[in-house]
Amino acid sequence: MKTLGIILLTAIIFAVIRRKQYAYFCAAAMFVSSCGDMFMTRFGRIPEIFPNYFIIGASLFMAAHVLYIISYRLLAKSKGYRLFN
């Protein structure tokens, strides 16, 4: 159920998005994270098709966190905040 909720939340963000680059990265991160959830919860026949489902799920979560970092860095840059001195 959590995966379905995240996918629906991603769809809502795309529906009301304001054409900002950081929002695209944030929505992509949510989608990749929900794919990681599907692998980590052994959704459907995933363990049969992908025997290394745990490694794939963990890698998707790592990729999602990289996308979140890019998103928040772009947001801070658009607001004029300095992230590093």
Contacts in CASP RR format, 6 or more apart in sequence:
PFRMAT RR
TARGET T0000
AUTHOR 0000-0000-0000
METHOD contacts of the structure
MODEL  1
MKTLGIILLTAIIFAVIRRKQYAYFCAAAMFVSSCGDMFMTRFGRIPEIF
PNYFIIGASLFMAAHVLYIISYRLLAKSKGYRLFN
2 37 0 8 1.000
2 41 0 8 1.000
3 34 0 8 1.000
3 37 0 8 1.000
3 38 0 8 1.000
3 41 0 8 1.000
3 43 0 8 1.000
5 34 0 8 1.000
6 30 0 8 1.000
6 31 0 8 1.000
6 33 0 8 1.000
6 34 0 8 1.000
6 37 0 8 1.000
7 31 0 8 1.000
7 34 0 8 1.000
9 30 0 8 1.000
10 27 0 8 1.000
10 30 0 8 1.000
10 31 0 8 1.000
10 34 0 8 1.000
13 23 0 8 1.000
13 26 0 8 1.000
13 27 0 8 1.000
13 30 0 8 1.000
14 27 0 8 1.000
17 23 0 8 1.000
17 24 0 8 1.000
17 27 0 8 1.000
20 78 0 8 1.000
21 74 0 8 1.000
22 71 0 8 1.000
22 72 0 8 1.000
22 74 0 8 1.000
22 75 0 8 1.000
22 78 0 8 1.000
23 71 0 8 1.000
25 67 0 8 1.000
25 68 0 8 1.000
25 70 0 8 1.000
25 71 0 8 1.000
25 74 0 8 1.000
26 67 0 8 1.000
26 68 0 8 1.000
26 71 0 8 1.000
28 67 0 8 1.000
29 64 0 8 1.000
29 65 0 8 1.000
29 67 0 8 1.000
29 68 0 8 1.000
29 71 0 8 1.000
30 64 0 8 1.000
32 60 0 8 1.000
32 63 0 8 1.000
32 64 0 8 1.000
32 67 0 8 1.000
33 60 0 8 1.000
33 61 0 8 1.000
33 64 0 8 1.000
35 57 0 8 1.000
35 60 0 8 1.000
36 56 0 8 1.000
36 57 0 8 1.000
36 60 0 8 1.000
36 61 0 8 1.000
36 64 0 8 1.000
37 43 0 8 1.000
38 46 0 8 1.000
39 46 0 8 1.000
39 50 0 8 1.000
39 53 0 8 1.000
39 54 0 8 1.000
39 56 0 8 1.000
39 57 0 8 1.000
39 60 0 8 1.000
40 53 0 8 1.000
40 54 0 8 1.000
40 57 0 8 1.000
40 58 0 8 1.000
40 61 0 8 1.000
42 53 0 8 1.000
46 53 0 8 1.000
47 53 0 8 1.000
50 56 0 8 1.000
73 83 0 8 1.000
76 83 0 8 1.000
77 83 0 8 1.000
END
